[in-house]
Every structure is written in C-alpha cells, then in structure tokens.
Amino acid sequence: MLCAGCFAASAQEAGIYNSPKGIGAQFRFADNGSTFYSCTAFVDIYGIPTSRCLYPGYRFNFSRQYIWKKIESSEVQFSFYAGPGVSAGVVRDHDKGRWFDITSLISENPGAMLAVSGDVGCRFDFGRRVSLDLSFMAEAGVHVRRNEKERQYTATSLSVYNNGYLQAIYPQLTILFKL
C-alpha cells in the first residue's frame, strides 16, 4: 500500500480507466515532452458480463509511452503515442478449445498472468484540467493456474495467455485529471 501511495503522490495525472476488459485507475508521470509513464490497476471482468463466472480478476500494467506525433488546433491537442510495458495479475483466461462460447461457465481456474505489452493510442488535451485518452493494448505472456482436472492440489498448468491477444481489439478510454 505504501508503494501505491508513493505512485499517487508523485503522479502528474490520475484518471478513471474504462474498457470492456475492466474498470480501474490510471496514474501518469511525465518524463519529458516526448515520453511518459503510465501505471494502470483494474478489475478484470472477463466472464462477468456474460455470467460465466462469479468474481473478477485483478490486473496491473506499467508502460512507457513515446509520443511520435502532435497535432494542435485552437481547441484541442492530439498526441499520438506507442510504447512497451509489462502486465501482471490474477485473472481468468479464455477456455482453451471453446473458442467463442459465451453460454457455458468457465471451466478453468483463475491463475497468475505475466506478459509484455504494447500500447498504441491518442490523447486529447483540451487545455483544461481534464483530458481524454483512447488506446489499444496487446499482451503476449503466460498464464499459470491450478489444473482443475488433476486430483493433486499442486498440479499446475502453464499456457499462453490467450486473452492478451484476443482482447487487443478492445478500446481503452481513460478520463485523466491533472493533479
């Protein structure tokens, strides 16, 4: 908790993260005029809207963004960016072999996820205390979970984190407030 308090105290912007992936908070720290860091913590709601599971997962992402183009008009400044990052969390993953079945319960246990990520997005700065950010993020990583088919409690399964690339098309909208 102390580390989270340090992040919030030194952040230059804080915001509300909204996506079909989940809902949470984002903190941003400017490095200079062409790069910034973002820390996002959110509740992963995979399976909740379709009633396939009863409780959400939790995810964290830390990334460094490089601004590659700025376009200014009299009312708004557009900043286009992209950059790498890392993600970790305790989440459910897409059931292997079920493809897009949204009617049956998720049969696999939740587990730990660790991935590298890539972001691309656009920030809309209106010159006031509030800015909007629209982005997309893909993740390539692994998912480790307790195997529900084995009788031993210690049996684990290691697999590719499928939701990392399946959910790359989900938009992420963040409403940012200058601190």
Number of C-alpha atoms within 10 A of each C-alpha: 6 7 8 9 10 10 15 18 11 12 19 15 20 22 22 17 21 18 18 15 19 19 19 18 18 23 23 24 18 15 12 8 8 14 16 17 17 18 22 20 20 22 19 23 21 23 21 14 11 12 14 16 16 11 14 18 20 19 21 19 19 20 21 22 23 21 19 11 11 13 10 11 8 7 8 15 17 17 19 20 21 19 18 17 19 18 22 19 20 20 24 28 25 19 16 11 7 10 8 8 12 13 10 11 14 20 14 16 15 18 20 20 24 21 20 18 20 20 19 17 19 20 22 19 18 15 11 9 11 16 19 17 19 17 20 18 21 20 23 17 20 19 23 20 22 18 18 14 10 11 8 10 9 10 12 15 14 14 14 17 22 18 20 22 16 12 16 17 13 15 16 19 21 22 19 24 17 13 13
